[in-house]
Amino acid sequence: MYRYHDAFKSIVQRYTHISIITHINPDPDTIGTALGLAHILKRYGKSVEVVNASKDLPYGVDFLQGYHTIKNQMHYDNALIIACDCGDIQQFGFDVAGREMVNIDHHFVNKNFGTLNIVNPDAVSASQTLFELFEGSEDFVIDKIAATAFYAALLSDTKNFTTNNVTSATFAWVQKLLDYGANHTEVSFNLNRRNSLASMRLMALALSSLRLHLDATVATMVITQANCEATGASLLDIHPILHLSDTLATTLIGVTIIEHNSLYKVSLRSKFAYHNVALVAAAFGGGGHKSAAAFRVDKQNITLEQLIQDIIAKLKQLLQGEEA
Ligand SMILES: [Mn+2]
C-alpha cells in the first residue's frame, strides 16, 4: 500500500479541510480507522471532521480520542472526503455528488468510487490498509493515539483474532502497533467487557429463537422489534449478539434477521471463509466480507418465513458449491 503514499499526499496537500466519512451502522473498524486518521491529519496541519450519518455509535470505542467530536452531519463545504471502511457510497448516508474522494477500505466487494482508491482485501481491517499507507512516512506520523485507534479497529474486525483471515502477518503488524504504543489492554477491556444489560437480556431472547436447517449446518435467529422494545435494546445492543449465530458446533453459517421499522436486516456469518457469504448477500442486493456480510429487504415485499426459506435456498447452493 505504501506505493499510494505520494498520491495520497498530493491530494491532501490541495485541501485545508478534510471530512472523514464512516459507514452507516458503524462498527469499531470504521470509527477507529477514522479517528486514527483524523488525529494523524490534524498533526499534519489539516482541519478535520469525522462524520457518521447514524445517531448511534458503537460505545465500545468511546474512549478513543476524538470519539465525542464525531458529527452526524458534514459541516465543511468543498472539503476533501476520505471514506473509511466503506465498500460503496450507499454506505455513507450523505450526498457527496461532485466531491473529490479518497477511498480507504478492505472490503472484498468495493465499488472503487474514489479519485484515489486504496483498497486491500487482504487487510484484516480498514485500519491495516491505512497503517500500511502511513508506515515509515515522515509526513503522516503514527503515534500511540493513532496506534490505539487502529488496534481497536483490528481487534473488533478480527473478533479478537479468531477470523480465518488472521495470519502471522497480522501478528507481525500487531507487534508494530504495540511498539508504536497502542494500549491493547484498554482496547480489549472496552470492546469485550462492557455489554449492556439490555444486550444480555436480548441475547437470551435471540438464542431462544434459534432454528436449525440443512442438517444443522445453518442456524437462524430472529430478533423482533417487540424483543427490542421488551428489553430496551437499541441496534447497538444487537451487535454483540450477531457473532453467536455460527458458534454451534455443527453450524457452518449463521443468519440473524433483525426486524427494524419497515425492514428486515439480515446478517450472515460463516465459520469458514471458503463459504463466501458476501456472494449470498450480494444476491439479495447487499455486500460485505467472505465471513461476515449483510443485506436488507423491505418487510412489505416478503413474509418472514418466506425470507428464511429464500435465504436457506441460497445457502444450500453455496454449501453445495454452486454459485449463490
Ligand atoms: Mn472493516
Residues whose N, C-alpha, C, O or C-beta is under 5 A from the ligand:
A	BS01	MN	D29 D85 S125 A126 D157
